Amino acid sequence: MRKALFLLFSLAWASVGYSQFNGNNGVYTQPPLVTLQVGGGYSVSGGAWAQRFPYFASMQLGATYQPVSNWMLGAEYEPYLGSTVNTTGIFDGINGDSGDLIDMFGFPAVIRAYQRGYSLRAWVGRSIDFKTKGTATWSVYGQLGLGSTQHYIRYQFDEGQVPQLSGDYLGGYDRLSAGWQLSQRLGIQHYNNEAISFQLALTAHQGHTKHMRAWNYAANSADQGPKTDLAFGLHGAVIIPIKLTGLKVEKEPVYFE
């Protein structure tokens, strides 16, 4: 999380810095545009991802820097918030005779599973305006991103009542995976530099990951082969403009005696 916030802060700082020191003869102006995006999406999984997380929700925290042209640079942090996890076969080696995982009191353990993780990426994109009215503009846009991804199964149960999943044992069942990820986005946005705006887009992710645990307890073997994680979904966000008013600084003449 700290890395994500640092990256977004650095992007915004670089944008402001560029705009304040772009000028001639001591006059500095701020032509670029900086916006923040807060939103979320819903995706359907494919590839290895679909074996554990068939579909999931996610959130978005992003920042965009756009010069005078329609080219854009950005960075975003996208945490996964899936609540549908396929746990079939994961606990087969430690289930009781009834086929259920038994807690320390001899009852079937109540275990909830969630998808957790994140993507952290930088991206480049371009928008094409097709309608402008006053300070508001409608445009279509596309983005291509590259970054890192990590995901795992988070288990929730009464602490201390399921010793089979206590301590280091839990890591053998959480399917922690990490690697790099390509992302694409194609959508439409309504932007008004005088108000909060919005965007809506189709998204696609292609992750190339591997399991990070040395031993897979569910399969009772090492699991280090590469995986392909695919996702396709719908994304929406509100756009918060950071209004950069023209900042001009005149240099005072210097006289020498």
TORNU-102607 format. One record per residue (C-alpha): residue in three letters; residue number from 1; x, y, z. Coordinates in Angstrom, 2 decimals. Layout:
<atoms>
[atom ala NUM [X Y Z]]
...
</atoms>
This chain:
<atoms>
[atom met 1 [0.00 0.00 0.00]]
[atom arg 2 [2.82 2.43 0.84]]
[atom lys 3 [4.46 1.72 -2.52]]
[atom ala 4 [1.20 2.49 -4.31]]
[atom leu 5 [0.69 5.80 -2.51]]
[atom phe 6 [4.33 6.79 -3.10]]
[atom leu 7 [4.00 6.10 -6.84]]
[atom leu 8 [0.80 8.13 -7.13]]
[atom phe 9 [2.27 11.02 -5.12]]
[atom ser 10 [5.41 11.01 -7.26]]
[atom leu 11 [3.34 11.20 -10.44]]
[atom ala 12 [1.32 14.16 -9.19]]
[atom trp 13 [4.46 15.94 -7.93]]
[atom ala 14 [6.27 15.44 -11.22]]
[atom ser 15 [3.28 16.86 -13.10]]
[atom val 16 [3.15 19.98 -10.99]]
[atom gly 17 [6.90 20.37 -11.15]]
[atom tyr 18 [6.90 20.17 -14.94]]
[atom ser 19 [4.12 22.70 -15.27]]
[atom gln 20 [5.70 25.26 -12.98]]
[atom phe 21 [9.03 25.29 -14.76]]
[atom asn 22 [7.97 25.27 -18.38]]
[atom gly 23 [8.54 28.65 -19.83]]
[atom asn 24 [10.88 31.23 -21.26]]
[atom asn 25 [12.27 34.55 -20.09]]
[atom gly 26 [11.33 33.94 -16.49]]
[atom val 27 [7.59 33.37 -17.15]]
[atom tyr 28 [6.29 30.01 -15.96]]
[atom thr 29 [2.91 28.51 -16.88]]
[atom gln 30 [0.94 25.36 -16.07]]
[atom pro 31 [-0.54 23.89 -19.24]]
[atom pro 32 [-0.75 20.18 -18.22]]
[atom leu 33 [-3.74 18.52 -16.65]]
[atom val 34 [-3.66 16.33 -13.53]]
[atom thr 35 [-6.63 14.23 -12.39]]
[atom leu 36 [-7.34 11.59 -9.75]]
[atom gln 37 [-9.54 8.57 -10.43]]
[atom val 38 [-11.50 6.67 -7.80]]
[atom gly 39 [-13.63 3.75 -8.91]]
[atom gly 40 [-13.98 0.02 -9.30]]
[atom gly 41 [-14.92 -2.81 -11.55]]
[atom tyr 42 [-16.16 -6.36 -11.91]]
[atom ser 43 [-14.31 -9.04 -13.88]]
[atom val 44 [-14.74 -12.60 -15.09]]
[atom ser 45 [-11.59 -14.72 -14.89]]
[atom gly 46 [-9.93 -17.03 -17.38]]
[atom gly 47 [-6.84 -19.21 -17.50]]
[atom ala 48 [-5.36 -20.38 -14.19]]
[atom trp 49 [-7.12 -17.57 -12.36]]
[atom ala 50 [-10.53 -19.06 -13.09]]
[atom gln 51 [-9.64 -22.27 -11.26]]
[atom arg 52 [-9.75 -20.44 -7.92]]
[atom phe 53 [-11.39 -17.05 -8.56]]
[atom pro 54 [-14.10 -17.34 -11.26]]
[atom tyr 55 [-15.13 -13.69 -10.91]]
[atom phe 56 [-14.24 -10.82 -8.61]]
[atom ala 57 [-14.67 -7.15 -7.81]]
[atom ser 58 [-11.87 -4.63 -7.55]]
[atom met 59 [-11.31 -1.00 -6.62]]
[atom gln 60 [-9.15 1.68 -8.25]]
[atom leu 61 [-7.04 4.56 -7.00]]
[atom gly 62 [-5.22 6.33 -9.81]]
[atom ala 63 [-3.61 9.52 -11.02]]
[atom thr 64 [-3.28 10.81 -14.58]]
[atom tyr 65 [-1.01 13.39 -16.16]]
[atom gln 66 [-2.10 14.81 -19.52]]
[atom pro 67 [-0.11 17.46 -21.40]]
[atom val 68 [-1.72 19.80 -23.90]]
[atom ser 69 [-1.98 16.92 -26.39]]
[atom asn 70 [-4.38 14.01 -25.92]]
[atom trp 71 [-1.65 11.63 -24.79]]
[atom met 72 [-1.87 10.54 -21.14]]
[atom leu 73 [0.43 8.98 -18.57]]
[atom gly 74 [-0.83 7.44 -15.38]]
[atom ala 75 [-0.42 5.06 -12.48]]
[atom glu 76 [-2.98 3.14 -10.48]]
[atom tyr 77 [-3.41 0.77 -7.59]]
[atom glu 78 [-6.15 -1.87 -7.93]]
[atom pro 79 [-6.92 -4.07 -4.90]]
[atom tyr 80 [-8.92 -7.29 -5.44]]
[atom leu 81 [-12.04 -7.82 -3.34]]
[atom gly 82 [-13.38 -11.17 -4.50]]
[atom ser 83 [-15.81 -13.09 -2.31]]
[atom thr 84 [-16.23 -16.17 -4.56]]
[atom val 85 [-13.43 -18.71 -4.19]]
[atom asn 86 [-13.38 -22.29 -5.44]]
[atom thr 87 [-11.85 -24.28 -2.56]]
[atom thr 88 [-12.66 -27.71 -4.03]]
[atom gly 89 [-9.88 -30.16 -3.24]]
[atom ile 90 [-7.77 -27.77 -1.18]]
[atom phe 91 [-8.42 -29.48 2.18]]
[atom asp 92 [-8.78 -33.07 0.96]]
[atom gly 93 [-5.60 -34.14 2.73]]
[atom ile 94 [-6.75 -32.90 6.14]]
[atom asn 95 [-10.51 -33.46 5.98]]
[atom gly 96 [-12.15 -35.90 8.40]]
[atom asp 97 [-14.02 -39.07 7.52]]
[atom ser 98 [-17.16 -37.03 6.89]]
[atom gly 99 [-15.39 -35.05 4.17]]
[atom asp 100 [-15.37 -31.88 6.24]]
[atom leu 101 [-12.51 -30.07 7.91]]
[atom ile 102 [-12.97 -30.70 11.65]]
[atom asp 103 [-12.20 -28.07 14.29]]
[atom met 104 [-10.62 -28.74 17.70]]
[atom phe 105 [-14.06 -29.44 19.26]]
[atom gly 106 [-14.92 -32.17 16.76]]
[atom phe 107 [-17.38 -30.11 14.70]]
[atom pro 108 [-17.18 -29.15 11.01]]
[atom ala 109 [-15.09 -26.01 10.83]]
[atom val 110 [-16.76 -22.85 9.55]]
[atom ile 111 [-14.27 -21.33 7.12]]
[atom arg 112 [-14.90 -18.44 4.76]]
[atom ala 113 [-12.57 -17.79 1.83]]
[atom tyr 114 [-11.94 -14.51 0.01]]
[atom gln 115 [-9.77 -13.38 -2.86]]
[atom arg 116 [-7.27 -10.72 -1.89]]
[atom gly 117 [-4.35 -9.09 -3.64]]
[atom tyr 118 [-3.66 -6.17 -5.93]]
[atom ser 119 [-2.29 -4.87 -9.21]]
[atom leu 120 [0.07 -1.89 -9.33]]
[atom arg 121 [0.75 -0.52 -12.80]]
[atom ala 122 [1.90 2.41 -14.89]]
[atom trp 123 [0.15 3.07 -18.19]]
[atom val 124 [0.13 5.20 -21.31]]
[atom gly 125 [-3.01 6.15 -23.20]]
[atom arg 126 [-4.65 8.47 -25.66]]
[atom ser 127 [-8.08 10.08 -25.86]]
[atom ile 128 [-10.00 11.27 -28.92]]
[atom asp 129 [-12.51 14.05 -28.35]]
[atom phe 130 [-15.77 13.84 -30.28]]
[atom lys 131 [-18.03 16.37 -28.55]]
[atom thr 132 [-17.29 19.56 -26.65]]
[atom lys 133 [-19.78 21.87 -25.01]]
[atom gly 134 [-18.50 24.70 -22.86]]
[atom thr 135 [-15.90 23.28 -20.47]]
[atom ala 136 [-17.20 19.71 -20.86]]
[atom thr 137 [-15.74 17.20 -23.33]]
[atom trp 138 [-16.84 13.71 -24.38]]
[atom ser 139 [-14.07 11.43 -25.63]]
[atom val 140 [-13.14 7.82 -26.25]]
[atom tyr 141 [-9.87 6.63 -24.78]]
[atom gly 142 [-7.56 3.66 -24.71]]
[atom gln 143 [-4.86 2.62 -22.24]]
[atom leu 144 [-2.03 0.11 -22.18]]
[atom gly 145 [-0.54 -0.71 -18.79]]
[atom leu 146 [2.29 -2.77 -17.36]]
[atom gly 147 [2.93 -3.61 -13.74]]
[atom ser 148 [2.98 -6.21 -11.00]]
[atom thr 149 [0.23 -8.33 -9.51]]
[atom gln 150 [-0.23 -10.50 -6.43]]
[atom his 151 [-3.18 -12.56 -5.24]]
[atom tyr 152 [-3.97 -15.17 -2.60]]
[atom ile 153 [-6.82 -16.80 -0.67]]
[atom arg 154 [-7.63 -15.18 2.65]]
[atom tyr 155 [-9.31 -17.56 5.10]]
[atom gln 156 [-11.54 -16.36 7.91]]
[atom phe 157 [-12.35 -18.61 10.87]]
[atom asp 158 [-12.36 -18.52 14.65]]
[atom glu 159 [-8.75 -18.09 15.73]]
[atom gly 160 [-7.29 -21.09 17.49]]
[atom gln 161 [-10.14 -23.44 16.65]]
[atom val 162 [-8.69 -24.89 13.43]]
[atom pro 163 [-5.14 -26.06 14.28]]
[atom gln 164 [-4.71 -27.54 10.78]]
[atom leu 165 [-4.56 -23.95 9.46]]
[atom ser 166 [-2.60 -22.33 12.25]]
[atom gly 167 [0.83 -20.71 12.02]]
[atom asp 168 [2.97 -21.68 9.05]]
[atom tyr 169 [0.45 -24.29 7.90]]
[atom leu 170 [-1.87 -21.58 6.60]]
[atom gly 171 [0.65 -20.48 3.98]]
[atom gly 172 [0.54 -23.92 2.40]]
[atom tyr 173 [-3.12 -23.43 1.48]]
[atom asp 174 [-3.40 -19.73 0.57]]
[atom arg 175 [-2.14 -20.15 -3.06]]
[atom leu 176 [-0.07 -16.96 -2.88]]
[atom ser 177 [1.01 -16.03 -6.43]]
[atom ala 178 [2.83 -13.04 -7.89]]
[atom gly 179 [4.28 -11.84 -11.17]]
[atom trp 180 [3.86 -9.23 -13.87]]
[atom gln 181 [0.71 -8.17 -15.67]]
[atom leu 182 [-0.36 -6.48 -18.90]]
[atom ser 183 [-3.58 -4.47 -18.88]]
[atom gln 184 [-5.74 -2.82 -21.53]]
[atom arg 185 [-8.70 -0.48 -21.23]]
[atom leu 186 [-11.05 0.94 -23.88]]
[atom gly 187 [-13.81 3.28 -22.89]]
[atom ile 188 [-15.62 6.57 -22.93]]
[atom gln 189 [-15.27 9.50 -20.58]]
[atom his 190 [-16.99 12.78 -19.84]]
[atom tyr 191 [-14.58 15.39 -18.57]]
[atom asn 192 [-15.32 18.86 -17.18]]
[atom asn 193 [-12.46 20.74 -15.54]]
[atom glu 194 [-15.03 22.65 -13.47]]
[atom ala 195 [-16.65 19.58 -11.88]]
[atom ile 196 [-16.26 15.93 -10.97]]
[atom ser 197 [-16.48 13.81 -14.14]]
[atom phe 198 [-16.68 10.10 -14.95]]
[atom gln 199 [-15.44 7.31 -17.22]]
[atom leu 200 [-16.68 3.85 -18.20]]
[atom ala 201 [-14.58 1.20 -19.94]]
[atom leu 202 [-14.04 -2.43 -20.88]]
[atom thr 203 [-10.90 -3.92 -19.34]]
[atom ala 204 [-8.61 -6.89 -19.92]]
[atom his 205 [-5.71 -8.25 -17.84]]
[atom gln 206 [-3.08 -10.85 -18.71]]
[atom gly 207 [-0.99 -11.90 -15.73]]
[atom his 208 [2.08 -14.13 -15.82]]
[atom thr 209 [2.58 -15.41 -12.29]]
[atom lys 210 [4.00 -18.25 -10.24]]
[atom his 211 [3.27 -19.62 -6.77]]
[atom met 212 [5.41 -18.02 -4.10]]
[atom arg 213 [5.15 -20.76 -1.45]]
[atom ala 214 [7.84 -23.43 -1.40]]
[atom trp 215 [5.32 -26.21 -0.82]]
[atom asn 216 [1.69 -26.68 -1.87]]
[atom tyr 217 [0.06 -28.60 1.00]]
[atom ala 218 [-3.12 -29.24 -0.99]]
[atom ala 219 [-1.18 -31.14 -3.69]]
[atom asn 220 [1.57 -32.28 -1.27]]
[atom ser 221 [4.19 -31.13 -3.74]]
[atom ala 222 [6.13 -28.11 -4.88]]
[atom asp 223 [4.17 -25.94 -7.30]]
[atom gln 224 [6.51 -23.57 -9.10]]
[atom gly 225 [5.29 -23.67 -12.69]]
[atom pro 226 [4.27 -20.43 -14.43]]
[atom lys 227 [0.59 -19.54 -14.59]]
[atom thr 228 [-1.43 -17.38 -16.96]]
[atom asp 229 [-4.10 -15.31 -15.17]]
[atom leu 230 [-6.73 -13.73 -17.42]]
[atom ala 231 [-9.58 -11.36 -16.59]]
[atom phe 232 [-12.15 -9.43 -18.63]]
[atom gly 233 [-14.53 -6.94 -17.14]]
[atom leu 234 [-16.26 -3.59 -16.81]]
[atom his 235 [-14.69 -0.60 -15.10]]
[atom gly 236 [-16.07 2.74 -13.93]]
[atom ala 237 [-14.58 5.68 -12.05]]
[atom val 238 [-15.19 9.26 -11.07]]
[atom ile 239 [-12.58 11.78 -12.22]]
[atom ile 240 [-11.47 14.47 -9.80]]
[atom pro 241 [-9.66 17.33 -11.59]]
[atom ile 242 [-6.77 19.10 -9.96]]
[atom lys 243 [-7.21 22.53 -11.45]]
[atom leu 244 [-3.90 24.05 -12.45]]
[atom thr 245 [-4.45 27.75 -12.84]]
[atom gly 246 [-1.86 29.57 -14.91]]
[atom leu 247 [1.00 30.38 -12.56]]
[atom lys 248 [3.23 33.14 -13.81]]
[atom val 249 [6.38 34.28 -12.09]]
[atom glu 250 [8.19 37.31 -13.44]]
[atom lys 251 [11.89 37.57 -12.73]]
[atom glu 252 [12.98 40.85 -11.23]]
[atom pro 253 [15.72 42.64 -13.19]]
[atom val 254 [19.16 42.47 -11.62]]
[atom tyr 255 [21.33 45.58 -11.66]]
[atom phe 256 [25.10 45.67 -11.19]]
[atom glu 257 [26.93 48.75 -9.99]]
</atoms>
